[in-house]
Amino acid sequence: MLDIENLNVNELQELIQQAETLTIRKQENQMMEAYKQFENIAKECNSTISEILGAGRKLASKRSIRYANPENNEETWTGRGRKPLWLIAALEDGRKLSEFEV
C-alpha cells in the first residue's frame, strides 16, 4: 500500500489526478458491462432494450395516484407503501378507502 503521508503536495495532486482518471475509466467499463447484460436479457426475452424500457414506463404509469385527499388535492397516495397520515386519520374516523379513490 502506498504511504501517502510521505508524499509532497505535487505528488499528492498527481495521485489525485490518476485516481480520478482511473475512476472514470472503471465507471465507463461498468456501464458497458451493464449494457451488455441488458442486451442479453433483452435477447432472452425476444425483445429489444427499447421495448423493455417502454414496458417500464407503462408499469410506472400503472403505479400512478390512486387515492387523494378531497380536502387537499396535493395529498395523494399510490396505494403502495405506508398509508399517509391523512388517510390513516380518515379511516380511523370511520371513512372508507373507496371514498378517496381518484
HUGIMO-V807884 format. One record per residue. N is the residue number from 1. RES is the residue in three letters. SS is DSSP state (hx for helix, st for strand, lp for the rest). Layout:
N & RES & SS
N & RES & SS
//
This chain:
1 & MET & lp
2 & LEU & lp
3 & ASP & lp
4 & ILE & hx
5 & GLU & hx
6 & ASN & hx
7 & LEU & lp
8 & ASN & lp
9 & VAL & hx
10 & ASN & hx
11 & GLU & hx
12 & LEU & hx
13 & GLN & hx
14 & GLU & hx
15 & LEU & hx
16 & ILE & hx
17 & GLN & hx
18 & GLN & hx
19 & ALA & hx
20 & GLU & hx
21 & THR & hx
22 & LEU & hx
23 & THR & hx
24 & ILE & hx
25 & ARG & hx
26 & LYS & hx
27 & GLN & hx
28 & GLU & hx
29 & ASN & hx
30 & GLN & hx
31 & MET & hx
32 & MET & hx
33 & GLU & hx
34 & ALA & hx
35 & TYR & hx
36 & LYS & hx
37 & GLN & hx
38 & PHE & hx
39 & GLU & hx
40 & ASN & hx
41 & ILE & hx
42 & ALA & hx
43 & LYS & hx
44 & GLU & hx
45 & CYS & lp
46 & ASN & lp
47 & SER & lp
48 & THR & lp
49 & ILE & hx
50 & SER & hx
51 & GLU & hx
52 & ILE & hx
53 & LEU & hx
54 & GLY & hx
55 & ALA & hx
56 & GLY & hx
57 & ARG & hx
58 & LYS & hx
59 & LEU & hx
60 & ALA & hx
61 & SER & hx
62 & LYS & hx
63 & ARG & lp
64 & SER & lp
65 & ILE & lp
66 & ARG & lp
67 & TYR & st
68 & ALA & st
69 & ASN & st
70 & PRO & lp
71 & GLU & lp
72 & ASN & st
73 & ASN & st
74 & GLU & st
75 & GLU & st
76 & THR & st
77 & TRP & st
78 & THR & lp
79 & GLY & lp
80 & ARG & lp
81 & GLY & lp
82 & ARG & lp
83 & LYS & lp
84 & PRO & lp
85 & LEU & hx
86 & TRP & hx
87 & LEU & hx
88 & ILE & hx
89 & ALA & hx
90 & ALA & hx
91 & LEU & hx
92 & GLU & hx
93 & ASP & lp
94 & GLY & lp
95 & ARG & lp
96 & LYS & lp
97 & LEU & hx
98 & SER & hx
99 & GLU & hx
100 & PHE & hx
101 & GLU & st
102 & VAL & lp
//
